Amino acid sequence: MKILHCITGLTGDGAQRMLLRLAASMQEFGVQSVVANLGDEQGVSHLFEKEGVAVRALHIEPTACGAVLGVARLRKLIRELQPDIIQGWMYHANLLALVAARATKSSATVVWNIRRGLDDYAERRAKTRLVIRSNAALSKGVSGIVYCSSMSKTQHEYMGFHPASSVVLENGFDANKFMPRPESRREFRAKYGIGDEEILIANIGRYDIAKGHTYLSEAFGIAVARKPSARLVLIGRGVDDSNSELKAQLRKYGCLERVMMLGEQEEIEKLHPAFDVFCSSSIAEGFPNALSEAMACGVPCVATDVGASRQLVEGIGRVVAARDPVQLAEAIVATIEDGVDGRRDAGERGRQRILRRYTLPSVARRYFEFYATLKAAS
C-alpha cells in the first residue's frame, strides 16, 4: 500500500510528530509513505528522512494564487506516485488533497485527518474559520475522516462535517522512548541551578491562543503565592525570553521571576521526567501529545477539559474547566500538596493508562486496518 500524506508544514508540532510516528510504524505492515510538505516549514523533515520516509517539498504560498499553483504541483506528484491513499492532515491540506485528487481523476482513496477541537473557533481568524466551513461543505466528497478524539468528532459533525465513514483514531506513543528517567530530574536541576526542594511545573506547547498561556500565567501567579517553592517551566516554539507579550502577562500576575522560558527543545522525552507536575492549560485540543507524553514518563498531570484531556487524565490526575485560572491554580496547588508519594502514585497510574490504551504499535495497526478497509471498499 502506498500513502501520500499531505500536510501544511513540518514545524514539529503535535500533528507533524504523530504523522512521523505513524509513517515510520506502518512500514512494518508493508506501507510506503510519502509526505507532501505543502509549505516552506522544514523543521522536522530530517526526522522523516531518518526513518526512511520520503518528503517532497512543494513550497506553496498561503495565498489564493499559491493555492492554485499548489493544486497543480500536487496533481503532478499524484500522477508520479500513483498512491492508493491520499491522506490530508489538517484543514488546509485536506482541501488541497481533495481538489488535487479530483483534478487528477485519481483512483486513490481520499481521507482527511482532523487534528483539533473547535473550542476556540470564535477566536480564530476569519480566513481559518472559512477554511473550516469549506471542509464541512466538501466533507461528503471524501471516503473517510479520521478524528483524533471523540470530542473533536462530535464538534465537527455538529458543524456539518459528513458523518459517514468517520472514525476516531487516537494518538499513539512509544513507551520505550517516553518513560520515567530518574536521572533527568537530577540533570535538569544541576543544569539550571534549581534546588531539590523546588517543585517544577511544566507546560509544553507553542505560543498560540489555543494553548492558554494567558490563563496559565494568572493561574501560576495564584499558585506560587500559596506555594513559593513552585517554579513554572515553559517550553515550545515562541515561548522564550524574546516573547515580550508573554513576559508582560507573567509580570502582571507577579510571577515572572519564578518562570523559566526555554523555547523549542529537542529530545522532549528526556525533559518530561525532570518535572514534578505537568500542566496543560489549553482552551482547545484534539488529542494532546505533550500531556500523553508526560503521562508516559510517569509525571502527574493537571489538565483543562478540552479535546481528549479528560479521557486521558480523569481518575488519575486533575481535570478543570478551560479558561478558569482559579480552578487551574487550585488543581496545581492540590497536586503539590499530594506530596512526593502521592505524585509518584499518580504518575505510575498515568503511565499504565498509556501502556494499556495508547501504545504506538496498536494505534498504527488501527490506522492500517482503516486504510485497508476503505481501499477494499473503493
N, C-alpha and C positions, 0 to 999 in steps of 0.2 A: 504494500500500500504506500502511495506517495501522497504526502500532505503539504500543501503550500499554505503556510501561516502568514497572514498579512497583519502587520502591527504598525502603529503610527510612529514609533520611535523606540530606541533601545537605551533608555535612560537608566535602567536598573531599578525601576520602581516595582511594586508587587506583581503587576501583570506580566512584565517582562521576565521577572525571575521565575514565575510559575511556568511560563512558556519554555524557558530554558530547562527547567527540571523535567517538564513533560516531554519535550522533544528528545532529550537525552535518554529518558527512561523508556520511551516507546521503541527505541532501537531494538530492545530485547524481543519485541513482537514482530520484527522484520519491517518496521515502519521507517521510511525515509522521509525526513522532514527538511524542508527548505523554508527559511524565514525571509519574507519580503519586508525589508525595513523601509517603510514609505517615506519617512522623514530624514533629517540630517543627523539626528542624535545617535551617536555610535557608542555610547557609554560602556555597554557590556557585550558588544559584538565579539570581542576576543574570547569571551567565555563560551559563546556558542561554537565558535570555530574550534576551541579546545576540546569540546565534547563531540566533535565530528558533525556538527550541524551547520550546513552552509547558510550564509547570509548574503542576500542580494540587496544592495542599497539602491533605492530608486530616487532619492533626493527630491521629493515632491514638496513644492512650496504650499503653505497653508492659505491659499487664495483660490478664488473661483477658477482663474486661469490655470493655476497649478493643479487643481483637481482634474480639469480636462486633460492636461498633459499626463497626469498621474494615471488616469484610466488607460491611456494609450500605452504607457510603459508597462502597466500591469497586464494588459492584454498580450503584449509581446512576450512577457515572462510566462504567462499561462500557456500560450501556444508552444513555447520552447519546452516547458517542463511536462505538459500534459498530466497534471495531477489528478488523483482520484478524488481528493477532498480539498476544497478551498475554505480555510478557516479564518474568519475575521476576528480580530481581537480589539474590542472597544469600538465606540460608536463610529468614528470617522473611518476607520479601517473596514468596519462592517459594510458601510455604504459603498466604498470603493471596490471591495471584493465582489459584492453583488452586481454592481453596474458593469464591472470589467468582465465578469463571467458571462453575463448576458450578452454583452457586446461581442464577445469572442465566440458565442454559441457553444461554450464548453459543455461537455458532458459531465464535468466534475460536480460533485455534491457540494453545495454551498452551505456552510454552517457559520453561525455567529456566536461570539462569546461575550457575554455581558459581565463586566468585572466589578460593578459597584452598585450601591443602592441609590435611591433618589431622595434621601432625607434633606439634602441641600439643594434640591432642584431650583427652588425660587431664588437662591443666591448665586446661581451660575450665570455666566454671561449669556446674553440673548442669542448669540450665534451657537453656543453649546446647546441651549435649550432647543433651538431649531433643528440641530442635527439629531438630537434625541427623538424629537417628534417625527422627523423624517424616517428614522429607524422604525418607529412604531408603524408608520404608514406603509412601509415596504416589507414589514416582517413576514407577511404571508407568503412572500416570494422565496423564502429560504427553506431548506429541508430540515433544519434543526437549529435550536437556540440553546446554548449552554449558559446556565446561570451558576455563579459560584456560591450562592446561598438561597435558601427558601424565601427569605425576606426580599431579596432582590427580584426573584421571580414574581412574587406576589405584587410588588410595587410596579414592575414594568407591565405586567399583564393588566393591571388596573388602568394604566395609562393607555393601553391599546395594543400592546405587543401581542402577536398572534400566539395562542397557547399550544397549538398543535406541534408535536414533535419537540417540545421543550423538555429540558431535563436539568436537574441540579447535580452538578459535579463539583464537589468541594475541592479545595487545595490539598496537596499532599506534601509531606516534608520528610527529609532524610534524617531519621532519628539517630543515625550513627554520626552525622555531622553536627546536628544541633542536639547537644547533650550536656549534662552537668559537667563542669570542669572546675574543681576546687581551686586550681592554680590561677584561674582567670581573675578571681576576686583579689588575690594577693598581688598579682602582677599589675592590675589596673590601679590599685591603691598606691602601690610603690611608685608607679609611673607619674601619677598626678599629685602625690603627697597628701593622700587622704587617710585620715585616721581610721582604725578598725571600728571605733565606736560610732562613726558616721553612717547613716542609713542612706544608701544610694537608690534613688527612684529614677528609672529610665523611661524615656519616651523616644521612640524611633519612628520617624516619618518626615517626608519632605515638607517644606514650608508651603502650606496650601490651606485654604479655608476649610477644606474637609477634615483636616487633622485636628482642628480645635485648639490651636495653640493659645488663642485668646482666653479661652475658658480654663485651660491648664495653668496659665500664668496666674490667674486670680485664685484658682484652687490651691496652687502651691503656696501662694502668699498667705492664705489662711492656714494651711497645714504647717508651714515652717514656723509660724508664730506660736503654735502649740507644741511643735516638736523641733526645737532649734538644731537638733543633730541631723535633721534631714537635709539632703542635698539632691538637686534635680540635675540629671544629665540628659541633654537634648542632642539627638543625632539625626542627621538627614540632610538632604540637599537644600541649601538655602538657610540652614539653621546653624549659623556661625556668628562670629563677632562682627562681621560686616552687616548683619541684619539689624539696622537701626530701629526699625519698626518693632521687632520682637523685643529688643533691649528696652525700648521705651515702655512696652507693656509690663515687662518684669520689674522695671524701676517703679512704675506706677503702683504696683502691688507690694513694693518693699522687699523684694526677694532676689534682686539681680545678683547680689554678691554670693548667693547660695546656689547659683545656677552655672553649669558648665555647658557651653555650646560648642560641640565638636565637629559640626558639619557632616558631610558624607564620609562614611568609613567603609573600608573593605573588611572582609573576614568578620562579619557581624556575629558569626557563630562563636567566636572567641570573646566577644564583648558581652553578649547576653548573660552568660553565667557569672559575670562580675557584679551584677546588680542584685539588690535585696528585694526590690519591688519593680514590676513593670506596670506602667500606667498608660492605657490607651484612652485618649481624650476626644476621639473623633466625633464629628457630627454626621458623618456619612461614611459607610464602608460597604464592601462586598463581603469578602472573606479575608479578614485582616492577617496578613503574613507575619508581621512583627509580633503580634500578640501570640499567634500559634508557635512561632519560633521561641519566644520567651518561655512558653509552657513546656515545649520540648526540652528546653535547657534547665527545667526544674525551678523556674522563677515564679513566685506567686504574683497574681495579676489582679489589677483593678481595671475595669473597662466600662465604657459608656454603651448603652443599649442600642446599638446600630448594627446593621448587617448581621453577620453570624456570631457576633461577640457574645451574645447571651448563651447560645448553644455551646460555645467553647468554654466559657468561664463559670456558668451557673452551677452552684453546688460545690464549687471548689474555691473560687475567688469571690470578688465582689463586683456586681453589676449595678450601675446607677444610670439615671436619666441623662441623656445628652444635653448639652448647653446649660448645665446646672453646676456651677463651680462649688457651691456649698456642699452638695451631695458628694461631689468628687473629692473634695477636701476631707469630708468625714470618712470616706472609704479609705483614703490614703492613711489617715491617722489611725483608723481601726486596724489596718494591716500592719502598721508599725507596732502597734500595741499587742499584736499577736505574739510578738517576741520571736526569737530565733527558732525555737522548736515549732511554733505554730506556722511560721512562714515555710520552714523546711517541709512540714507535712503537706501544706497546700501545694508547694512546688512539686513534690513527688506525685501527688494525685493528679496534678495537671499534666505531668509528663506521661503518666499511664493513660490518660484520656487520649492524648495524641497517638500513642502507640496502638491503642485499640481501634481508633476510628480514622486517622488521617495520615497513615504512612504513605510514602510516595509510590511504592510498587502497587499497592491496591488501588490508588487513585488513577495511576497510569493505565492499569488494566481496565478500569471502568470507562475511561476515555476511549481506549482501543475498541472495546466491545460496542460502545455507542457509535463510533465511526463505522465499524463493520456492519452494524445493523442498518444504518442509513444507506450505506453503499449497496448492500444486498437488496434493499427495497427500491433503489433508483432504476 
